[in-house]
Amino acid sequence: MPDLPADTSEWSLHFLGVGNAAAPELGSASVVLERDGQPLLMVDCGQEALSACLARYEQPPPAVFITHVHLDHVAGFERLFVSNYFSGKEGQRTRLYVPAMLVPLLQGRIADYPNVVAEGSANFWDAFQLIPVSRGFWHAGHWFDVFPVRHHVPGTAYGLCLRGAFFYSGDTRPIPEVVAQYADGTMPLVHDCDLHGNPSHTGLPDLLREYPAEIIRQMLVYHYASVADGAALAAAGLRVAKAGDRVALPKPLAAAEAHAASAGAI
Ligand SMILES: [Zn+2]
């Protein structure tokens, strides 16, 4: 097999928002994976996240992955429908990767409304290319792993990993057994964390109890309640993401290698 050309792209992760559902001033939790400064994949699409995305890139996201269907993660879809459907561009659709178990829930949350357009003749999904996913998906020549996390009813929330580049927990309680499968000592482990935990989310004491110090050093935490809580997490020694941050990433593994690693992990 001939050697593949080296990846000369610059990869980064842009934090559109880092707040929890009660902290819209911190933005709805969401990131955009960028390659050479261009948006490649948005993770989640809350109202504030979509606004931040449009302000930053002056265009809708080219593709979105959904971690779960709480409204602070999916409430931007009605606007995305309108912007695509009335764009005047034939066939303009946003590629949408959705864990298969979430498709019925997403249908109920955003698409099950009689007549998405008042005059009829349109279906909600006309404006999207819906791709249900299980263990992962191919996007832009790369393999992305998808895994279940611990957020509300089992099977209703998922995380994402582009091996070598970044791990993203989504909303979750601690998942040390999952993180251990992906951590490579280099890539940032983006993880839910607030000062205080609850049955839905990770708190600082949970994080310190459940993860080894070496793993915590690789973490970049988000999804907190206030600027003050973010400062308190930083004072405790954590690396804390802020809305608007752009974090340079290591290069992802080559797609074939990432896909093989994924198959080996099952
Ligand atoms: Zn949630």
Residues whose N, C-alpha, C, O or C-beta is under 5 A from the ligand:
A	BS01	ZN	H70 D171
